[in-house]
Amino acid sequence: MRKHGPWTIKETNQVYQDPYVALHVDQVIRPDGNDGQHVVVQIKPGVCVIAMDTQQRLHLTREFHYAVGRQSLEAVSGGIEPGEDPLLCAQRELQEELGLHAGQWQYLMTVDPFTTIMESPTRLYLATELSPVPKALEGTETIETVVLPLDEAVEAVETGLISHAPTCVAILLVSRLKHQSSL
């Protein structure tokens, strides 16, 4: 048995694991003292990159995402490979998905998109001083580049057109930084 905040984990059983996701079920003593179980889904840690050009336009992706069953407008995102430096992952994903190289990188923060049954830390970055490089899409990716002025991207977050949580947080952070200084 081991303590986990106000919970006590009696036993953990791995139910599923692949290179992207793991699922385990914990037999627990709940904070109220009763027995129970808790499911935890662990998703590979990831990155989310806001690419902003000199005219303060954001370079975003539009892509069909299988899980939600629709097109999603969002920032460049991807999973960090085991042992990979998160910034190098962000740089790789920007090049692969949008065909861009950034001369300047700023770490914004790490977010936890889901906190009840899912562990999926996502590091947010702002990439500027953009220049084109060849794209290198994966076989599962059909990505359209969408360029929006920062203010329109904020509006797209506010109206729900952009719903990818890490992208929403990153856009709002970049907008706040822009208004606090001269980005």
N, C-alpha and C positions, 0 to 999 in steps of 0.2 A: 504494500500500500504506500502511496505517496500523496502528499498534499499538492493541490493545484488551486491556489487562491483559497476560497472558502469551500471548495470541493475536495473530496478524497477519491483518488483513482485506485480502485481495487485491482483492476485487470484491464489490459488493452489488447484488442484483437484486430490485426490487420485484415481487412476484408478485400481490398483491391489496391493495386499499385501498377502504374505504368510510368513512362518518363515525364508525364505532365501532371498527374494527379495521384493522390493516395487517399484512401478512405479507411478510417479505423473507428471501432466502436469501443468506448470505455464503459466498463461497469463501475459505477460510482456510488459514493454516499453524497447525496445532495446537501446543499447548505442547510436545509431544514432537518437533516438527520435521517431522511428516508433513503432507501436504496433506489437506484435508477440507472439509466444509461444515457450516454451522450455520444453523438456521432460527430466526428471531426473530419472535414475534407481539407486536405492540404494541396494547394496548387503551387506549381513551380513559381518562385519569386520572379517578378517581372519589372519592366521599365515602361515608362510612358513619356514620349518626347514631344514637346511643343516646338515646332520649327517655325521661327519668325524671321521674315526677311527685313530689309532696310526700310520698307514702306509700312512696317508693322502689320503685315499680312501673315496669317497663319497658314501653313501648308499641312493639310489634314488628309486623312485617307477615308475613302468610302468603299466599304467591302461587305459582302454578304457574310454574316456570321451564323454558323450552323446552329448553335445553341439557342439563339433568340429567333432564328428563322426569318431574318430580314436584313436589309442593308443597314449599316451603322456608320455614322459620320463620327470620326474620332482621330485622336493624335496617333502617331506611330507608337505601336506597342509590341512587346514581345517578351518571351521568357528568357531568363538568365540561365545559361548552361552551367552545370556543376563546375565550380572552380573559376568561372568567368568573372572578370571584374565588371561590376554593373555599368560603369561609364563606357567600357569597351562594347558591352552589349547594346547600350543606347546608340552608340556610334554605328555599330553594325546594322541595327534595325533601321536607322535613318537612311543608310545607304541602300539596304536591300529593298525597303518598301517605297521610298520616295525618290531614290536616286539623288540624294543630297549629302554633302559633306558640310560640317559646321566648323568654323574656325574658333568659335567661342562656345563654351558650355557652362551652364550654371545649374547646380543641383538645387532643387526647390524644396523637396521634403519627401518622406515616405508615407504612403497612405495604406490603410487596411480597408479595402473596399467592402469586406464583409467581416463581421466580428463575432457572430453568434456561433456558427458551426463551421466556418471556413477560415483557413489561414492562407492569405495570398498577399504578402507585402509587395507593394509596387512603388518603385522609386520614380519620382517625377523630375524631369529635366527641361530646361529651356535651351534650345540650340539656336545660335544666331551666326551671322557672317556666313551665310549659305552660299554654296557653289555646287553646280551639277556634277554628278558622277554617274556611271552606269548603274541601273537598277539590277537587283538579283533576287527576283521574287521566287518564293518556294512554290512547289507544285500545287499546294492547296490554296494559293493566294491569287486572286484576281482583284487588283487594287486600282481604284481611280483616285487621282490626286485632285483635291478640292482646295482652292485658295480663297480664304475669307479674310477681310479686314478684322482686326482684333475686336472692334466694337460689335461687328456682326456675329462673330463667334460667341461673344458674351451673350448676345440676344438669343442665339441658337441654344445656349445652355438654359437661359431663363424660360424659353418656350418649350423645352423638352426635345427639340430637334436633335440636340446632342445629349445623349443619356448615359454614355460610358463614364462611370463615376470617376476614374482617375483623370480622364480628359477634362471633365467638368471642373474638378478641383484645380488642375493645372492651368486651365484658361482663366479662371477667376483669380488665381495667384498672379499670373502674368499681367492681367489687367490692373490689379492692385499695385504691382511693382511699377507699371507704366505711369500710373497716376501719382505715385510717391516720388518718382525720379524721372529721369529722361532715358528710357530704354530705347 
